[in-house]
Structures are given as C-alpha cells and as structure tokens.
Amino acid sequence: MKYSISASVLALAASTTALPANKQHQKHAKRASPKVWLAGDSTMASGGGGSGTQGWGEYLQYSLSGATVENEARGGRSARSYTDEGRFDDIADQVSSGDIVVIEFGHNDGGSLSTTDNGRTDCAGDGDETCTTPDGLTVQTFVTYVTNAGKTFVDKGATVIVSSQTPNNPWEEGDFAYTGTRFVGYAETAATNIGDGAFYVDHGQYVANIFESLGKDEVDAFFPNDHTHTSPEGADHVAKAFVKAVLCADNDLAQYVSNSTSSVEGSCV
Ligand SMILES: *[C@@H]1O[C@H](CO)[C@@H](O)[C@H](O)[C@H]1NC(C)=O
C-alpha cells in the first residue's frame, strides 16, 4: 500500500496545534515487553555507514529494561524512500498496541528534484506540497511522509517519537558550530501533526550539546570516514543523547529506561 494524504488527514493535522508536540498526550500505562521499533537511516542502522562506523540504534538496548529494540533503520534511506519501499508498512504490519516507534530521518532527504531524481529527495516545504519529478512521479514532503506513517502507528495503539536528525561533526570547521537543518523543524511539525500519541525529541540538539562539551579532539575521532557517520564509540554517545532527551521529555519510552536522568550524560534542553 502506498500512503496518500487525504483532505480529512490535513484537516486533522491543522487542528492539533494547541499544545507543544512533546506535551500532547497522557502516557500509556507501562506494559510488559513492548517493542521499540527504529525507522531511520545509516546514522541509526546496524552497520552504520560502512567500515569503522556504527548506527546509534545498536546501543539503545543497553539503556532499556523490559523493552526490546527492533532496529529497522537502513542506510541511504529518506522519509520518502523508506515510505516508497514499504518499510513503514512492514513495521505497521508487526506493531502491537503499546509498542513505541522512533522515526528519525533527514540526512538523505535534501536535494533538488528539478533536473534529476535520486529516489530520496522529498518535495520542499513543511505542509502538503507535492512535486513532480522529471520522470513524472509525484513526491510529497518530509512532513507528509512522516505524518502519514506516524498516524498509521498511532492508529495501531503505538506511541510515536519523531526524533530530529543527528548533527554532522559540529567541530569540522575548527570552532564548534551547530545549526539544525530544516528537517529538524520538519520533524517537530510532523510530531505536532500526528497529534495525540506522538512526541518530538530534539535528538540533534542533545547530541550537539554533548559533542560541544567533549571537545574537538574527542569528537573528531568519532568521525573516522566522513562528517556524518560515527564510530561505535561516537554512536554510543549519540544513543545516550537520545536517552537523555527521552528522560527529559518524560515521554512513554522513559518508563523503560533503566538509567536515572541524572546518571546520563548531558543536560535537559
Ligand atoms: C545505562 O546503564 C547501562 C548499564 O550500566 C549502560 O550500559 C548504558 O550505557 C547507560 N545508558 C546511558 C544513557 O547512560
């Protein structure tokens, strides 16, 4: 099944902006053995972005008790290609009420559709815009893809965490510099659109703050090949930053974290 956006979904999306996305619903009661599904790209995936790197999703399990991580992230994917390949549908087919689905994209979502189409670039915009590729395909926005997937999971009784993408090495120019891409804002918008049952966490900001405090030498060593993909040690910090964000937001996943908020590196944003 391909997702398509309907007028009623858009109307709903427009009406759910009263509260910030991270405060939008009552927590689900803690449940025995939920699964935590991870949907994302190489920065989250098993095997990371190739030799010497690892995705942060591989380290999340160490901070959880009573919940099992199912890392379905795949290298090279965007919100669009993850949708088009049926990967959100595959998770939706397996998700149970009380499960948690983490959605984190952005690294492969940029680019232009004007002359070529790599199958990953989303239509620009933060609403229901559509674009047509040179081959005549209709492409939707990051916000539309993530909102549609998130609503499908929430309809199945799952909690959705829309997480902002990880930063590229914020020390690469010498001085520390972090500015979230537009997909950071889009992730928050998607969480708001999904509404009740969805939370936003600014994972990128939490990672950036930890990387700032660790300093250039240590952080440069986390990026052995390029400025995007981290070493296993770097990925463990990226996973911890996500856990800190979850604990600080006190969302549904927080009740399965075995670590206390104060014991996890970083500060609440
Ligand atoms: C939580 O504690 C476990 C066990 O000590 C450790 O492996 C994990 O990295 C910790 N998580 C965080 C986010 O600090």
The ligand as an SDF file (V2000), in Angstrom:
LIG
                    3D

 14 14  0  0  0  0  0  0  0  0999 V2000
   22.6340    2.9270   31.3000 C   0  0  0  0  0  0  0  0  0  0  0  0
   23.3140    1.9530   32.0850 O   0  0  0  0  0  0  0  0  0  0  0  0
   23.8410    0.8740   31.3180 C   0  0  0  0  0  0  0  0  0  0  0  0
   24.4260   -0.1380   32.3040 C   0  0  0  0  0  0  0  0  0  0  0  0
   25.3790    0.4590   33.0920 O   0  0  0  0  0  0  0  0  0  0  0  0
   24.8860    1.3910   30.3470 C   0  0  0  0  0  0  0  0  0  0  0  0
   25.3620    0.3460   29.5470 O   0  0  0  0  0  0  0  0  0  0  0  0
   24.2170    2.4320   29.4520 C   0  0  0  0  0  0  0  0  0  0  0  0
   25.1650    2.9970   28.5660 O   0  0  0  0  0  0  0  0  0  0  0  0
   23.5880    3.5370   30.3060 C   0  0  0  0  0  0  0  0  0  0  0  0
   22.8480    4.4510   29.4380 N   0  0  0  0  0  0  0  0  0  0  0  0
   23.0380    5.7580   29.4400 C   0  0  0  0  0  0  0  0  0  0  0  0
   22.1290    6.5190   28.5220 C   0  0  0  0  0  0  0  0  0  0  0  0
   23.8600    6.3510   30.1050 O   0  0  0  0  0  0  0  0  0  0  0  0
  1  2  1  0
  1 10  1  0
  2  3  1  0
  3  4  1  0
  3  6  1  0
  4  5  1  0
  6  7  1  0
  6  8  1  0
  8  9  1  0
  8 10  1  0
 10 11  1  0
 11 12  1  0
 12 13  1  0
 12 14  2  0
M  END
$$$$
